[in-house]
Amino acid sequence: MASDQSTCKNCESEFEKGFEFCPHCGQKVNDELTIGVLFYNTISNYFSFDARFFKSFIPLMIKPGYLAKKFLEGKRLLYLHPAQMYLFISVIFFFLFSFVAREQEESIDKALKGSFEKAKKVADTLSEKGLDSAQVAKLMAPYEANKDKLGLPEEEIKELDSIIKKGGNTKPNMNFGFDENKIDSLIDAGASDKAIYKEMGMDDDAGYFSKRFYAQMLKFYKTKSGGSILKAFYDTIPIAMFFLLPIFALILKLFYYRKGRYAYHLVFSFYFFSFLFTVFSILLLLNFAWEAFPGWITTLIILSVFIYLFLALKRFYNQGWFLSFFKCSLVTFTFFVFLFPASLAVLFVAFLSY
């Protein structure tokens, strides 16, 4: 009898030979470890990357609201779970987005470095004295001609011209909101950060956030690195989405309060945000492949998201066309009302934490 029995390597339970999977825990009986098995199991276990994903992806893209409706009808194993689909697609999106973020960080740092180098050249030029009108005009010519590229408003051009005419004993400021000459002097003299904060304008009784703000402002002034702020902002976006998605579901609950409990609206939100991240991922891939990708096509694709949401609400909540369009407009507007302050909050947190 013992020869007719097998022992599961996972749960150590005995069962009759002939089973492909353990009837107690479900592990495959003869699961030889290969590179393919190793990586497939990793992906499938973490993302449920199996046939359900492919069965779910096409309906997600071409049948707005279909997956959420089927999930509530009880088809919970036929299609990929909404939270798993959201996790998998959002990971792909943020992976692709990281390449764009890195490029933008480098671009901002390069632009800032160029701006400060140009300011230094202006300061060196202003150290000369006794310039006549022809020399002043010659010095001002490149700044006048390239003021748009340099980001110099008309007021700064006039101030620069005035300083040059006066002989130029003053270093031009970059409009940080404080006297940069004094700050530079304090930094060169090795003054404490507290003394520098006070010169920057911080009150003696400033609170925690105010002190943190001035600390980050001084850090930015010393490093002249804006890319790190942008990186910190991008790093907080996934966390922000963790809160925005439930807020979107709550907005749906308010406008469809008779259409089920909050969890129903959360299911819809998971699938809708999965579609949203899929669209953004496709746009990123198109921009990678086609550098001169037309902006008007991008605009049309983004506008189509509203149409998708409208059709999804119509199918999922089973209301009339006009009422669905009206509620879709209100849901979108209400969500953007939350989105704007949330974006400012994320930017503020990013600045304080970079």
Salt bridges, closest charged atoms under 4 A:
ASP50 OD1 - ARG52 NE 3.60
GLU73 OE1 - LYS70 NZ 3.45
ASP124 OD2 - LYS120 NZ 3.46
GLU154 OE1 - LYS147 NZ 2.67
ASP161 OD2 - LYS165 NZ 2.97
ASP184 OD2 - LYS171 NZ 2.86
ASP193 OD1 - LYS222 NZ 3.80
ASP235 OD2 - LYS231 NZ 3.13
